[in-house]
Structures are given as structure tokens and as C-alpha cells.
């Protein structure tokens, strides 16, 4: 199965490099012709809002995509619509979402919190190299939302280099204990130089290393 996915991924990427991504037909072809399980649109392959909105419309109905890389596409202004499309699609099998370097600002914490608080299928969320730390209460609400989501399947969350200068340590510890298989990456944020974060750092240090995401329909287990 892994070999088949690799071949499909290479074929799709070879085709993508030959296309003009400003054409609406390209996004439609990706979903109707290839029906990909892995889709790498990083490095600004979606150059305008029209392409981004079209991708979001497909995500609202797609049933095959499992891994989506949107790194560097400036999705911040459309984050609310992206999150809604993922959460409101009961047939979605998306387990990996990469949103690093997407101009996601402090005002967008509310949308990240909604994703953390409601998603039951997402296993890996990479939202590094953004600016969530501009809204400290919003970051705190993200942690509260994660802790409250008993059905979360998340095993990896990357929040590194987000200008996060403060976090509620007790809420973060409670969230980590609620989700024993979860690994959080906060590197590059000034918050972890604070003495009160020492218990959090120790708890993260002894976390099991996550394995590959579980296939659709399979529940991830601690230490996978």
C-alpha cells in the first residue's frame, strides 16, 4: 500500500509541475482525475485567492485525501473557511494538515481553537512559523479547546516559531494528560524560557515518539 501511495504521489507531483497553477482547471483535475491521498501544494503553488477558495470547496466534499501540505500559501485570510470545510465534511479522511508559513496571525487563534476542539480525525497539525502568539488569550483558548476534545486523534502539533510568549502551564499539562499520545513542538517560542514551564518541558521530554498516522478508520494508539 505504501509503495502504491508513493507512486501516485510522484505521478501527481510530476503532473503538477507541468501545469499553470493559475488555471482553475488544474484544481478540478487534481480532485476529479487523480483523487489523491497525498497532495503537496507547498511553495506557493496556489498563487491567488480564487484557487484557494476552489480548493476549500473541494475539501468540503472530498473523501480520499489524507495528507495536505499548504506550506507558504498565505492561507491566513481564508483559515476560517478552510477549517469549516474540514470539520463539516463527515466523510473526510484527512489526517495530516500542514499550514506552516501561511500568514496565520493572532486573530486566527479562534479558528485554530475550533479545529483543535472539534476534530476527531486529524492526527498531525503543523502550524509552525506563523504569528499566533500575537494573541496570548487566543493561544490559551487553543489549549483549553484541545483539552476539552476527548475524541481528538491528534498525535503531533507543531507550534514552533509562533512568537508565543505566555501559556497557561496548568491547562497545558491537563491537555497533555488528557491526550497521552500527543506530542507538542513549541521550539523557537520565548515562553519556554519561563521557569513555570519547567514541568511542561519535562512532560514533553518523556512523551513517546509518534509513528506514522493511522489509516482511515483505525484509532491511533499511544506510542505509535
Number of C-alpha atoms within 10 A of each C-alpha: 5 7 8 8 13 13 11 18 18 12 12 18 15 11 12 17 10 8 11 11 18 14 12 13 12 17 19 16 11 17 19 12 10 13 17 21 18 21 19 17 18 17 13 14 19 22 13 14 14 13 20 19 16 13 19 20 15 17 23 20 15 22 18 17 18 21 20 19 18 24 23 19 22 21 23 17 14 15 21 16 16 21 20 16 20 24 20 13 15 13 13 21 20 23 22 21 19 22 26 26 23 22 19 24 16 20 16 21 24 20 18 24 20 18 24 25 21 17 20 17 25 25 23 23 22 21 23 24 21 21 22 25 25 18 20 18 15 20 25 19 21 22 23 19 21 27 21 16 18 14 13 21 23 24 26 21 20 20 24 19 21 25 21 23 16 19 20 16 17 13 17 19 19 16 20 21 13 16 20 14 20 24 22 17 15 20 15 16 17 15 17 18 12 11 8 14 18 13 13 16 14 10 13 17 11 9 16 15 14 18 13 10 22 15 11 14 8 9 13 20 14 15 13 13
